Amino acid sequence: MRVEVNWVEGMEFRAETGSGHTLTMDAPADGGGADLGARPTELLLAAIGGCTGIDIVSILQKMQQPVDGVKVKVQGDRADEHPRRFTQLQLHYVVSGKGLTEERVRRAVQLSTEKYCSVLHSMNASYEYDFEIIEA
């Protein structure tokens, strides 16, 4: 797996992934940027949400659960001193579908967060999670 990141101008950087996708990162105006893209730290949280979300959909489908939607809300607390790494993460999952089994949703969330999501486990932060089910 590879990603190439190139400086564009100001504080804007463009990343090209090995799978052929591009994304823009930038700093806010008060940090010398032009606010043309997400902050790299936001992308870390998005990657956690995407990684666990993909796991949960896949697991629920294998369990033959009628999943219609998964929303992942990720909150990260950062250290006050540099490096301002994430110290605590809170993940809240909103899973929707008609007739979902609470125990299977709980198991899918648990498997993703505690075993499968490599992005979450690459972080040097503690985490907690919860979920809710919305009947579609």
C-alpha positions, -999 to +999 in steps of 0.1 A: +000+000+000+013+034-009+003+071-009+022+100-024+017+134-009+028+165-028+029+202-018+007+224-040+011+259-025+007+276+008-003+248+032-022+228+006-011+192-001-026+167-025-024+130-018-026+104-045-034+069-033-021+036-047-057+029-057-058+060-079-078+084-058-068+119-048-076+141-018-067+176-007-054+186+027-050+221+039-047+243+070-072+269+081-066+305+072-053+313+107-028+285+102-014+298+069-037+278+047-066+286+024-090+261+039-091+241+006-093+207+021-097+186+052-071+187+080-049+156+082-062+150+117-098+150+104-088+124+078-075+102+106-110+103+123-127+098+089-105+068+082-115+052+115-152+058+107-147+044+072-127+013+084-151+003+111-182+012+090-170-011+062-164-039+087-198-035+103-217-035+070-197-066+059-203-084+091-240-076+093-245-088+057-227-121+065-250-124+095-279-119+070-291-088+089-312-063+069-289-033+073-300-002+053-276+024+068-246+029+090-235+063+103-204+066+123-198+096+145-162+099+156-150+123+183-113+127+191-097+144+221-062+156+216-032+163+239-026+199+249+011+196+243+030+188+211+028+163+195-009+169+199-018+133+193-053+118+198-055+105+234-092+094+235-116+085+208-154+081+211-172+062+184-210+062+181-227+040+155-262+045+142-273+014+124-306+013+106-326-015+090-359-033+094-358-061+119-321-058+130-312-080+159-296-060+187-272-088+197-259-092+161-254-054+157-236-054+191-214-082+179-206-066+146-196-034+163-175-053+188-157-073+162-149-043+142-137-021+170-119-048+191-105-070+164-107-060+127-102-023+122-065-018+115-069+020+114-083+022+149-056-002+162-029+019+145-038+048+168-020+053+201-053+063+218-078+047+241-113+044+227-149+037+237-179+030+216-216+026+216-244+021+191-280+027+185-304+009+162-330+028+141-359+007+128-363+015+091 
